[in-house]
């Protein structure tokens, strides 16, 4: 496994290594996410149950199974039995969960780093090690979010101004301009965010305070390939999550059990994404810092 990390990898090799690592270390990787985020999902399930949501879907009398399936997809009420107070509590719980996702990613990066060095790892110490960098991780994540928010606002304002001016001159040209600007903003924004996205791994492993500039340097000449990998991982996760939710919503409705199942699937898919993120980061370090050569020299000196 160590040799697989110590060489630059292509697009397909990164995908292969990601799924190989996820399969071989599934239990430990999943434990990391379950320990950190499981309590959040349990609290959400308790709130939904306390608010009156069914634990398992109940079929109404006089309705056929097909009618119930159709009714499941027609149910668009996003609140818990229409109770906005309970949804507020769920929002608060999930808000605190947002601070644990970066820690879970950091723990996976640390675990993959152990595997990369040919060393064993245990879940408890890895999570503790991730928490040692809690404030730099959260601080840099907030900076990254503010950059994302700034880009979003800038793109929306630019599209609105140029789009309005174009619509006044020619409605058809204006709509076309808005469409093209929207696509350009999506691609351009995705590229920039990709270039900065490896701040977290840099903060965790390289003792960077923020890691934004370090990420920009690491991703030099690799931005478009990394964006493509992010898109592939996102598509895979979206397809899996959608298929699972559509399958179980027909059987369970919007019950507590359904949300529990979808949250478990979310943990698994997010775990895979975090492994892919780690593999991409170490590939960048190998290319940028010549880590493969350094490891060869270390192995030679230790003989």
C-alpha positions in Angstrom: 0.0 0.0 0.0 2.9 2.4 0.8 4.2 2.1 -2.7 0.9 3.0 -4.2 1.1 6.4 -2.5 4.7 7.1 -3.4 4.1 7.7 -7.0 2.1 10.3 -9.0 -1.3 8.9 -9.9 -3.6 9.5 -12.8 -7.4 10.2 -12.7 -8.4 6.5 -12.7 -5.7 5.5 -10.3 -6.9 8.0 -7.7 -10.5 6.6 -8.0 -9.2 3.0 -7.7 -7.1 3.7 -4.6 -9.9 5.6 -3.0 -12.4 2.7 -3.3 -9.7 0.2 -2.4 -8.8 2.0 0.8 -12.5 2.5 1.6 -13.2 -1.2 1.2 -10.2 -2.5 3.2 -10.6 0.0 6.0 -14.4 0.4 5.9 -15.1 -0.6 9.6 -12.5 1.8 11.1 -13.3 4.7 8.7 -17.0 4.3 9.3 -16.4 4.2 13.1 -14.7 7.6 12.9 -17.8 9.2 11.3 -20.2 7.2 13.4 -18.5 8.3 16.7 -18.3 11.9 15.7 -21.6 12.4 13.8 -23.8 9.5 15.0 -24.9 11.4 18.2 -26.1 14.3 16.0 -28.3 11.9 13.9 -29.6 10.1 17.0 -30.7 13.5 18.5 -32.4 14.4 15.2 -34.2 11.0 15.3 -35.4 11.6 18.9 -36.6 15.1 18.1 -38.6 13.8 15.1 -40.1 10.9 17.2 -40.9 13.3 20.0 -42.6 15.6 17.5 -44.9 12.8 16.4 -43.2 11.3 13.4 -43.8 7.6 13.0 -40.9 5.3 13.8 -41.9 3.1 10.8 -44.3 4.1 8.1 -48.0 3.5 8.8 -50.3 2.7 5.9 -53.6 4.5 6.0 -56.8 2.5 6.0 -58.6 2.1 2.7 -55.5 3.0 0.6 -53.7 0.6 -1.6 -50.0 0.0 -1.5 -49.6 1.8 -4.8 -51.6 4.8 -3.5 -49.3 4.9 -0.5 -46.2 5.0 -2.7 -47.6 7.8 -4.8 -48.6 9.7 -1.6 -45.0 9.4 -0.3 -43.6 11.3 -3.3 -46.4 13.8 -3.2 -45.6 14.7 0.5 -43.7 18.0 0.2 -44.0 19.2 3.8 -40.5 19.8 5.0 -41.5 20.4 8.6 -42.0 17.8 11.3 -45.8 17.5 11.3 -45.9 21.2 10.4 -44.2 22.2 13.7 -41.6 24.8 13.0 -40.4 24.7 16.6 -39.2 21.1 16.3 -37.6 21.9 12.9 -35.7 24.8 14.7 -34.3 22.3 17.2 -33.3 20.0 14.4 -31.6 23.0 12.7 -29.7 23.8 15.9 -28.5 20.1 16.3 -27.4 20.0 12.7 -25.6 23.4 13.1 -23.4 22.0 15.8 -22.9 18.9 13.6 -21.3 21.3 11.0 -18.3 21.7 13.4 -17.8 18.0 13.6 -17.6 17.3 9.8 -14.2 19.0 9.4 -12.9 17.0 12.4 -14.1 13.8 10.8 -12.3 14.7 7.6 -9.2 15.6 9.6 -9.3 12.2 11.3 -9.6 10.4 7.9 -6.6 12.4 6.6 -4.6 11.3 9.6 -5.7 7.7 9.3 -4.8 7.6 5.5 -1.5 9.1 6.4 -0.8 6.2 8.8 -1.7 3.8 6.1 0.5 5.7 3.6 3.5 5.2 6.0 2.7 1.5 6.4 1.6 1.9 10.0 -1.5 0.6 11.9 -4.0 3.0 13.4 -6.8 2.8 15.9 -9.9 4.9 15.9 -9.7 6.5 19.3 -6.2 8.0 19.1 -6.8 9.2 15.6 -9.9 11.2 16.7 -8.1 12.6 19.7 -5.2 13.7 17.4 -7.7 15.4 15.1 -9.2 17.3 18.1 -5.7 18.6 18.9 -6.0 20.8 15.8 -9.7 21.7 16.5 -9.4 25.5 16.5 -7.1 25.8 13.4 -9.4 23.4 11.6 -12.6 25.3 12.5 -10.9 28.7 11.9 -9.6 27.8 8.5 -13.0 26.2 7.6 -14.7 29.4 8.5 -12.3 31.3 6.3 -13.0 28.9 3.4 -16.7 29.3 3.9 -16.4 33.1 3.9 -14.4 32.9 0.6 -17.2 30.7 -0.8 -19.8 33.2 0.3 -17.9 36.1 -1.1 -17.5 34.4 -4.5 -21.2 33.5 -4.5 -22.3 37.0 -3.8 -19.9 38.5 -6.3 -21.1 36.1 -9.0 -24.8 36.7 -8.3 -24.3 40.5 -8.4 -22.3 40.4 -11.6 -24.8 38.1 -13.3 -27.7 40.2 -12.1 -26.1 43.5 -13.4 -25.0 42.2 -16.8 -28.1 40.1 -17.2 -30.4 43.1 -16.5 -28.5 45.3 -18.9 -28.7 42.6 -21.6 -32.4 42.0 -21.1 -33.2 45.7 -21.4 -31.3 45.7 -24.8 -32.7 42.4 -26.0 -34.7 39.9 -23.9 -33.5 36.8 -25.8 -29.8 37.8 -25.7 -30.2 38.8 -22.0 -31.6 35.3 -21.0 -28.8 33.7 -23.0 -26.2 35.9 -21.3 -27.5 35.0 -17.9 -27.4 31.3 -18.8 -23.8 31.5 -20.1 -22.7 33.7 -17.2 -24.2 31.2 -14.8 -22.3 28.3 -16.3 -19.1 30.3 -16.3 -19.6 31.3 -12.7 -20.2 27.7 -11.7 -17.1 26.4 -13.5 -14.9 29.3 -12.5 -16.1 29.3 -8.9 -15.7 25.5 -8.7 -12.1 25.8 -10.0 -11.1 28.4 -7.5 -12.7 26.6 -4.6 -11.0 23.4 -5.7 -7.6 25.2 -5.7 -8.2 26.3 -2.1 -10.0 23.2 -0.8 -6.9 21.3 0.5 -6.4 23.9 3.3 -7.8 21.3 5.8 -5.2 18.6 5.1 -2.5 21.2 5.2 -3.7 22.5 8.6 -3.9 19.0 10.0 -0.5 17.6 8.7 1.6 20.6 8.0 0.7 22.8 11.0 -0.5 25.5 8.7 -2.6 28.2 10.5 -5.1 28.6 7.7 -3.7 26.6 4.8 -5.4 28.5 1.9 -2.1 29.7 0.3 -0.5 26.3 0.8 -3.4 24.6 -0.9 -3.1 27.0 -3.9 0.5 26.1 -4.3 -0.1 22.4 -4.0 -2.8 22.4 -6.7 -0.7 24.3 -9.3 -1.4 22.8 -12.7 -3.8 20.2 -11.2 -6.9 22.4 -10.7 -9.0 21.1 -13.6 -8.2 17.4 -12.9 -9.0 17.8 -9.2 -12.3 19.6 -10.1 -13.1 16.6 -12.4 -12.5 14.2 -9.6 -14.7 16.2 -7.2 -17.5 16.1 -9.8 -17.1 12.4 -10.3 -17.2 11.7 -6.5 -20.2 14.1 -6.2 -22.1 12.3 -8.9 -21.4 8.9 -7.4 -22.6 10.1 -4.0 -25.7 11.8 -5.4 -26.7 8.8 -7.4 -26.3 6.4 -4.4 -28.1 8.7 -2.0 -31.0 9.4 -4.5 -31.5 5.7 -5.3 -31.6 4.7 -1.6 -33.9 7.5 -0.6 -36.3 6.9 -3.5 -36.3 3.2 -2.7 -37.0 3.5 1.0 -39.4 6.5 0.8 -41.8 4.3 -1.2 -41.7 1.7 1.7 -41.3 3.8 4.8 -42.7 7.3 3.9 -41.1 10.2 5.7 -40.6 8.3 9.0 -37.9 8.3 11.6 -36.6 5.1 10.1 -36.2 6.6 6.7 -34.2 9.6 8.0 -32.0 7.2 10.0 -31.3 5.1 6.9 -30.6 8.1 4.7 -28.3 9.5 7.4 -26.4 6.2 7.6 -26.0 6.3 3.8 -24.8 10.0 4.1 -22.1 8.9 6.6 -20.9 6.2 4.2 -20.8 8.4 1.1 -19.2 11.3 3.0 -16.6 8.8 4.4 -15.8 7.7 0.8 -15.5 11.3 -0.3 -13.1 12.1 2.6 -10.9 9.2 1.6 -10.8 10.4 -1.9 -9.9 13.9 -0.6 -7.0 12.4 1.4 -5.7 10.4 -1.6 -5.8 13.5 -3.8 -4.0 15.5 -1.1 -1.2 13.0 -0.8 -0.9 12.7 -4.6 -0.4 16.5 -4.7 2.3 16.3 -2.0 4.1 13.6 -4.0 4.1 15.8 -7.1 4.8 19.1 -5.4 7.2 18.1 -2.6 8.7 15.0 -4.2 7.6 12.9 -1.2 8.3 9.7 -3.1 12.0 10.6 -3.4 12.2 11.6 0.2 10.7 8.3 1.3 13.1 6.4 -0.9 16.0 8.2 0.7 14.6 7.5 4.2 14.2 3.8 3.4 17.8 3.7 2.1 19.2 5.4 5.2 17.3 3.1 7.5 18.7 -0.1 5.8 
